[in-house]
Amino acid sequence: MWLLAVSVPLLPAIVMASRRYHVKLSRLCHRALGWVLRLLRGGVCVRSTHAFVFSNCTHGKVDSVLETFDLYAQTHPSLSIGPEIGEALDAVVKRVRPSRVLELGTHCGYSSVRLLRLLPPVGRLITVEMDPLTAELGEEIILVSGFKHNQFQVLTSSSAEAIPALPSLLEPDVSEGFSLVLMDHDPLLYLADLQALEREQLLCRSGCSVVLIDRKRRAGGLTEILDHVRARLESCCVRTELPFIVEIFYHEC
Ligand SMILES: C[S@@+](CC[C@H](N)C(=O)[O-])C[C@H]1O[C@@H](n2cnc3c(N)ncnc32)[C@H](O)[C@@H]1O
């Protein structure tokens, strides 16, 4: 009641201020609504992940960058693959020893950094992220980790648009394709994107591992992709099936 009594005399001033500053006010309300929704949903905030890692890690130290991501994920929702899936991915990378790697789903750069730190000096990573802000922040984290633009490239694009453009980016080694592909973007697109990579002949002739991150345990498109692989055993097979990671090996493309 007292609030009403105080605010009624202030009403004309509030109306005048809101007319004058309505653009700024609506922006502020929009931002506040975003914060509230994010809090309610417990959603992942790319800006806050980036800000935490950027300001708390030791720049130029890969291990520190990864540890800071893991620290953030202990108290905030996170989309990074994290240490558990990360170690399973490391094992694949160490076995395959790839020189050209494709990643679909950069996000804030956690898995890109994990991949890059295990590549040989001539190794190269192309990572695809469809959200422009996320791509920009992810690229900054990769640079902060100490990697240079001659080692990686972030493509700001959807996977569907990026894949047909990849052959020109692989020149002059286009005939060799990728030796490792990591899919961690949208499981419903895994099959379509795998088929697009097959069509473009981007899966290395001398062997290519395609690693699928399976956070929802065979939900989404994973079952279809496994059926697709099992119907083409002359050219590929399921090599590793762990709770959150599936590795498909192409031995002849
Ligand atoms: C689960 S996160 C990736 C996490 C990342 N691999 C890591 O461990 O740090 C998925 C990312 O894929 C992006 N994404 C979703 N669909 C995509 C698509 N069709 N093409 C490219 N990026 C996509 C999202 O914007 C999001 O940043």
The ligand as a Gaussian input file, in Angstrom:
#p B3LYP/6-31G(d) Opt

LIG

0 1
 C       27.556000     -29.229000     -27.114000
 S       28.190000     -27.746000     -27.746000
 C       29.827000     -28.197000     -28.210000
 C       30.754000     -28.329000     -27.026000
 C       32.204000     -28.404000     -27.430000
 N       32.450000     -29.518000     -28.303000
 C       33.075000     -28.518000     -26.185000
 O       33.255000     -29.599000     -25.660000
 O       33.545000     -27.482000     -25.744000
 C       27.354000     -27.661000     -29.291000
 C       27.729000     -26.429000     -30.114000
 O       27.356000     -26.711000     -31.461000
 C       26.787000     -25.569000     -32.040000
 N       25.901000     -26.063000     -33.120000
 C       24.677000     -26.636000     -33.005000
 N       24.202000     -27.006000     -34.200000
 C       25.158000     -26.672000     -35.102000
 C       25.273000     -26.792000     -36.519000
 N       24.305000     -27.357000     -37.237000
 N       26.388000     -26.336000     -37.111000
 C       27.390000     -25.786000     -36.393000
 N       27.346000     -25.619000     -35.051000
 C       26.252000     -26.064000     -34.419000
 C       26.052000     -24.884000     -30.894000
 O       25.886000     -23.514000     -31.160000
 C       26.978000     -25.164000     -29.712000
 O       27.881000     -24.115000     -29.518000

